[in-house]
Every structure is written in C-alpha cells, then in structure tokens.
Amino acid sequence: MLGLLSTSAQAQTANPPVAQPAGDAQAQPASRPVAQPAGESDKGLQISPLLVGNNAWYNPSPAVFQASAGAGLKLVRIGGNAYRDMPSTAQLETWVNEIKAIGAEPMIQVTGNDPVAAADLVRYFNVTTHNTVKYWNIGNEPWCNSGQPSDLDALAQTVARYVKANSSAMKDVDSNIQIFAPDECDWLDTMYADLLGGSADITGKDAHNHYYIDGVSFHRYPQWGNMDINLTTDAVNDLVDRFKKAKVAVDRVNAEKDRHGTDALQWGIGEFNQWNGALVCQWDNGQFFAQVYGAAMKYGATYAATWSMLESTDNPCGPTDYGFLNSDMTPRSTYLHMQMVSQNFSGRYADGTSSVPGAIRAYGSVDRGRTSVMLLNIGDTAQDCTVRLNTDATGASGCAVTIAADQKVTYNQAIGAHTSMVLVFGANGHLAKRVTYSNTSSAPVTETF
C-alpha cells in the first residue's frame, strides 16, 4: 500500500496486489511441534503475543493512536510504498513513541536500497537513544513496485541482494533485531521458493554468523480482482491458503537449516484487508478479521497486521478508505472484532469444528486454565449450539461445536444470526464471561458470571 501522505493530502489509490502468476505450484500444509506450558495439551501452536497488528499510515495524529489502543494492538508496522523515500528520523521517533505508548511494538520498514541509512536508523534507535526497535522490514511489495515482471526468478535474485546487504549492515549494529522480508504484495510461489532455501536463498547466515531474516512476510487483499467474492467464506479461504503455504515453507527451512528455538524462521502478514472501502466498512468484514486471526493462530503467524488505522477522512468508506476507525474516531466492526480476539485469546490455539460450517465457525485457545471460544454465526438464522470443550462427539442433533481444549465440559449456547460471540470458561469449567456482538448492535456487550 501507499504510505506517508499528510492528513491534508488527497487520498491516492494504493498499488494493488495482483493475481499470482500462472504455473506457481500449490503447497500443502505441514505441522511443526512447539513447546507447550506444563500440563497443557500439545494439540495447538502457541499464540504469538504480537499477533494482533495494524499499520500506521496517513500521518496518524496522537488522537488516532490513542483511539487505536482500544483494539488491543500488539504490533504496529510503519511501512508502505512511500517508504521508498524514508521519512525523517524525528518523524519515525514520534511514531515509535506513540506506538510504544499504546502498549504495542513498533516495526519499521527500510527501503532496501541504502544499507548505510538502514544501519544508521538501527544505530539511532538501539544504540544512541536506547529507544529500542526490535522488529524491522526490508523493502515493500517488490513485484508490484517493479511492474509485475514475469521473470520471478530474476526478481528473487534482486530481492536477495538487497535483503542480504541491508540485513548484514543492520545486524552489525544490533544482532538482536528481528528482520522480516520481503513483504511482497502476494505469496508468489516461485519467488518465495527461490528466496526460502532456493536459488536466491535469504534464510542462511552472513559472514558474521547472523541470520539474514528472522521471518518471511507478505501481503494480501483477497477482494482485489474479484469484488464479488464472499467476505466471510471465500475471502477467508483465500488467506488460509496462503497461511498454509507460509507454514509449509518455514517448516521446511527450519528442518533443512536446523533452525529451532529462538533461531526458528517465522512468518507474518504485513498487510491484509478487503480491497475497496465499501467492503472494508461492512460489518461482515469484522467476521472476516476474526476468522483470519483464528487461522493465523492455527498456522503459527508471528503477526497479522491489517491496513490500516484511520484513512480517507474526506471520503468515508470510499475507494481509498481502509481504516478500522471512522473519521470521528469511533470503531468499526473490524476494530471491535480485533478487540475481541486480542482481549480473550492467548496461550495455545485450540482448533474448532462445527456440524453446520455453512453457518457457524469456531476456534479457541487455552491459557493457564482459561479456555476461550470464538463462535461466529455468519448465517441468516439463529442457532442453538452445543459447545464441547474437547473433540468427543456432543450427541447433539443440531448445531454442535467441538473445541480441542481437552476439557470434559459441555455448554449450550444460542447465537443470533450475523453474530460474533466469545465464551470464556474458568479452570472449573464454568462460564466466566460472554461477549456478544451482532450486526444490529453498535458495540460488543460483555457479561460476567
């Protein structure tokens, strides 16, 4: 996406992600074991504490950052196409401070074409001022920004050269930083195969024994090129397909390069949303977000950053409005669904199944005895669901939901049409909290028991 317009600047149409080149192979999902807290099942991956993210764009004011805090953001990326010309260090420092003030980690994107300048930025934040920035990007959407060339192998070589040069310069200043790249505008199979262990490999070490990248990153707007795609099903599946590919790739690299523990290669999505403000503003887009975050948990994402906070205030819900805030700083459905995820899901992921998947979607998490369940009714009719906190059959004749939380707890819950609900159970198996948000309500309603 484009970035760094002033609040008074006229909105511009961002560079769109484009359909994947024909002939790219399809990857299949694989699993990677991870350590689990003592006494908990090994059925789900650990949920990243950085998972719920967003992008700082449009020179967000302090008021925008403060309004965004309520969504529970854990990471805010400072990036976009305009970072081909970097803002001043003073401007970056202002944003870094605003991001830290809302309890999130900043991630700064560098251009990729000036290793000395990139190293100087790391030095300024992490050595000179000790205002440490741990997470960094190198480059932004190289395929889209180079005219979408058909020769992805050649492009991968170009990307590898600038990633390696910048990474080595940056990690020579501070080897503790984490670098994600290449933030392509889509998961391009051929290009990523080259970069991740192939002919343009960037997953190895430099001469000073520093890994070039700590994570692989990409962007995706599933409605680009197909504005009729269904938000709560087809758009979700579009992202899930790419998440599976990302997990396959990092699992393979970690096995081949013996990268494990804190050295294990990660993955993150640096930008996602619908394409076009009319879709971004729909209530259903919030349920899309909730499902994307569930899939990001399932396939082990380090972060999933939506695009963006507040945008196009002169044309709300117009073609260039991708914000999760309205112009009066009130939250949209996407914001509120992110809040429901951030406030209630941590620990390890617990997979969910539904006997009526066309209407009800579900997933969960387990954290120190607390089990959280996300129920999403994307259908037009209310459902009465039997929710089981393990994978045993519920015996229910209607809506039955199972959550792989290894608890012999069954709970009956009605959920209205077009409604999102979080159920939080305590260690005793009793319902402790319920959060309900429908397309007819202005905000989620929280009940405690």
N, C-alpha and C positions, 0 to 999 in steps of 0.2 A: 504493500500500500504506500501511497504518498505520505510524506510527513512534514512536520515543522512549518506549516503555514501559520501566520499570525491569526489571532482571533478576528481581526478585521479583514483578513484576506478572503477573497472569493473562493468558495469550495471548488475543488477540481476532482475530476473522475480519476480514481486510482487505477494503477496498472492491474488488470485482472489476471487471476490465474487462468491458465488455458488448458484445454483438453490434453491429456497425456499423448505423446507421440505413439503412432500405431506400431505394434510389434513388441512393445515392452512386456516382459514376462510377468506373470502373476505369481506372487509369493504366497506361501502357506504359513499359518501361524505355528509357533512353537512355544514351549514354556521354558522359563528359567527359574530354578529354585532360588528363593531368598530366605534369609533368616527371619524367624518369627519370634514374637515375645514368648517368654516361658509360659507353658500351659495352654497356648493357643494353637489352633489347627494350622496346618501348612497348606490349606486349600486355596489361599488367596495371596496375591502380592501385597507388599507393604505400600500404603498410600503415601505418596510424596507430600511432605509438608509445604512444598511450593506449588502444589497442583493448580490452584485457582488463580489465574493471572489475567492481566489486561495490558493494553498498550497506551502509553502517554503520547498524545497527538493533538495537534491544534493549539500548541502552547497552553496547556491547561493551567488555569488560574489556581491559586491556593484553595479557593472555594470548590473547584472541581475535584481536586484531590481529597478534600475533606468529605465531600458528598460521596465519593467513590469508596471511602473507607468502610462504609457500612455493608458493602458487598462481601467483605471478608477477604480482600485481595491479599495474596501471599507473595506475588511477584509482579512487577510492572516493567515491561520492556520499553526502552527508549530507542525506537527504531522506525524504519520505513525508507522509502526510496529517496527522500530528501537528504538522507544521511550520506549520499554521495558527496555532499558538501557539509561537513560537520558543523554543528553549532559551536559557539564559544564554550570554553571550559567553564566560564562563570555561569552560563545558562545551564549546562549539564549539571553543575554542582547544585544549582537551585532545585532542579528536578529531583536529583538524588536525595536531597534533604527532604523534599516534600514526600517522596516515596517512603523513605525511612520513617517519617513522622506518622504515617498511617499504618505502620507495622508490617510493611512489605519489603521485599528485597529488590533493589534495582538491578536491571540488566541493560548494559549499554552496548549498542551496535556500533562498530567501527567500519569504515568504508571498505577496507581491504586493499586499497591502492597506496597506502602510506604507512609502512610498518613503523617508521620512526615516530610519526604522530600518534599511532596506536599505543606504542610503548610509553610515550610521554604522558598520555592520558592515564594509563595504569600507574605510572610513577606519581602523578599528581594526586590521585585519589588514595593509593595504597601505601605510598612511602612518604610523600611530602606532607600531606594533610592528615593522613591516617583516617580519612573518611572512606573506609574500605568499600570497594565494589567487588564482589566475588564473581558475579556472573556477567559474561560478555558474549556478544555475537560478532562474527566476522562476515561482512557482506550482507546483501539483501536481494533475493529473487534474481540471481544471475541470468537464468534462462530468459525470463520475461524482459529483463532490462538490456539484454543483448540482441533483441529482435527475434527471440524464439528460434534459434538455429536448429536445423535438422541433425547436425553432427553433434550429438550429445557426448560422444567420446572425447572430441576435441575440447568441448566446453569443460568437461570434467578435468582435463589437464590444466586448463587455465585457472579454474577454481582451486585446484590443488596447489598450484604455485603460490597464489596469493594467500591462501589459508596457512600454508606452511611458513611463509615469510613473516606474516603478521603474528602468528601464534608463537614462533620462536622468539621474536622481539618482545612480545608482551610477557611471556613466561620467564624470560631472562630477568625481567624486572620483579615479577612476583610469581613464583611457581605454584602458588596456592590458588590462583584464579581458576575458574571453570569456563571453558570456551565451547560454545555451540555453533555449528555451521552445517550447511551453507545457507539455511533459511531460504530454500528455493520456493517458488510460487506453487509448487505441487510436488508430490512424491513421484519423481521421474525415475522409473525402474532402472533404465540403462545407466543414467548418470549416477544414481546412488550406488549401483553395483560397482561402478568404477571407483568411486570415492571410498567405499567401505570395504576395503580389502582387495580391490581390483587394480586395474592398470594405473589409476590415479589415487592410490591409497592415501588417506589422511588419518588413519586410525593408529599409526605407529608412533615412534618416538623420534625426536630430533637429536642432534649431536650432543646436547646437554641432558639427555635422558628424560625429556619432558614429552608427554603425550601431546600431539598436535591438537586434538579435540577431545573433550570430555563427553560431548554429546552431539548427536546428529539432530538437525532441526529442519522443519518445512512448514509451509502454509497451505491452507485450503479453504476455498469458498465454494461449497458444493452446488449452489444455485447458478454459478457462472456458466453460461451457455445453455442452461435449461431452466428457465424461470418457472416452469410448471411442476418442477419436482416437489414432492410432498415433504414438508418440513420435518414431521415427526417420525417418518419411516425412511423414505428414500435418501433424504439428506443425512440422516444418522448413519445409514448403511454405507454411504459414500465415505464418511470419516472413518468408520470402523474398518473398512477395507484397508485404508492407509495405515491405521494404527497397527493392524496385524502385520503389515509389511515392515513397519518400523521395528516391531518387536522381533520378527524373524531376523532382520539384519543385525540388530545389536546382539542378539543371542549368538548368531554365527560368529561375529567378530570377537566377542568375548571368549568363545570357545577356541577359536583359531589363534588368538593373540594371548591367551591365558590372562585376560583382563578380568579381575574379580575384586570384590570388596569395594574400597573407595576408588579403585582404578577402573572399575567396570564402565564400559561405554553406556551412555544414557541416551534417551531421546525426548524431544519436546516439540510441541507445535507452537510456533511463534505468532501466528495469526489464524483465526478462524471466525466465521460468521456466515450469514447469508449474503447474497450479492444483491444489493438494492435496498434502500431504506424502507420501502413499503413492506418488505419481508422481514427486515430487521426488527421493525416495530410491532410485528404481530405477536399476540400472546403466545401462540404456538411455538415461536422461536425460543421462548424460555424453556419449554419442554424439550426442544432440540438441545439446548445447552445442557440441561440436566442429564440427558442421555449421553451426550458427548463426554461429560465428566465421568459418568459411570464407566464408559468404555476406556477412557484414559486411565482410570484406576485399574481396570481389568488387565490392560496390556502394559502397565508399568511406566506411564509417562512421568517425567520429572516435572513438567509444567505444561499447561494448556492455556495460552493467552489469547483472549478474544480481542477483536478490533472493533471498538475502542471505548473510551470513556464518554466524552461529550463532543459532538461533531455537527457541523452544518446547522448552527442555531438559526440561520436566516431562512432555512427551508426544512423544517422538521419532517422527518420520515420521507424526505425526498431522496433522489438517486444517490447522493453522497453522504447520507446520514447513517453511520454505523455505530452510533453511541449506545451505551446502556443507561444513559441519563437523558431525560427531556431537557429542553432549554431552561426550564425553571428549576432544574436540579432534582426533580422528582424521579424516582427509579422506574425503569421499565421492567417488563416481565423477565428479560434476560438477567438483569441485575438481581432481581429477587430470587430467581432460581439459583444463581451463583451463591447467593447468601445462604440459601437452604442447604446447599452442598457444603460450603466452607464451614458453617457453624456446626454441622452434625456428622460429617464423615471423616474419619481418621483411623489410624491403626492399620488393619489389613482389610483388603477388599473381600467381600463375600458375594459370590455370584448368585443371581436370582433367576428363577424360571416362572413362567405364567402359563396357566392352562388356556388362557384367552389372549395370546400375544397380539392379536389384532387390536385389542382394546387396552390391555394392562401390560405395562413394562415395569420391571422391578430389579433392584440390586440392593446390596447392603454393605455394612462394614462392622468390624468388631474391634473394640479398643478398650482394654483393661476392664472387661466385664460389661461394657456398654455395647449394645447392638443397635445399629441404626438401619432402617429400611426406607428406601425410596420407592413409593408407589406412584405411577404415572398413568392416569386414565386418559388416553388420547382419543377415546371414542365418544359417541354422541349419547350414550345411555349410562346411567349409574350402574355400579356393580357392587355386589355383596361378596367380599373375598375372604376366604380362609387363608390366613398367613401362617406358615410353618417355618420356624427358625432352624430347620435342618432340611436335609434332602429326602426325608421319608415322605411317602405318599400321604396326603392330607385326608383322603377319603371323601372330599367334598365333590358334590355333583356339579357345582357351578364354577365360579372363579376360584382357582386355587393357586397360591403363590408359595414357592419354597425359596428360602434363603440359606445358603451354605454356611451357617454360623454355628453348627454343632450344638444346638440347644434344643431340648425337647420341650419347646414352647409353641403353642398354637393360639392364634388370636383371630377373632372375627372382626372385620372392618368393612364398613360401607364407604364407598368413594364415589362422588358425583361425577357426572360427565365433564370432560375437559378440566380435570382437577389434578393437581400435584399434591402429594402428601408425604410427610416424613413421620415415621413412627420410631421412637427411641425407647428401648427396653433397658431396664436396670439389670444388675447382676442377678437379682432374684427372679428375673423373667417377667416382671410386671411392667406394664406400660408406664413410662415416666413422663413422656412428652409427646404431643402430636402437633404437627404444623400442617395447616390446610390452606391451599391457595388455588382458587378457581379462576376461570376466565371472566367471571362476573364479579370478582372482588378486586378491590384496589390494592390489597396487600395481603400477605400471609397472616393467618390467625394462629397464634400459639396457645395451646392448652397444656398445663402441667398437672400431674396427678400424684 
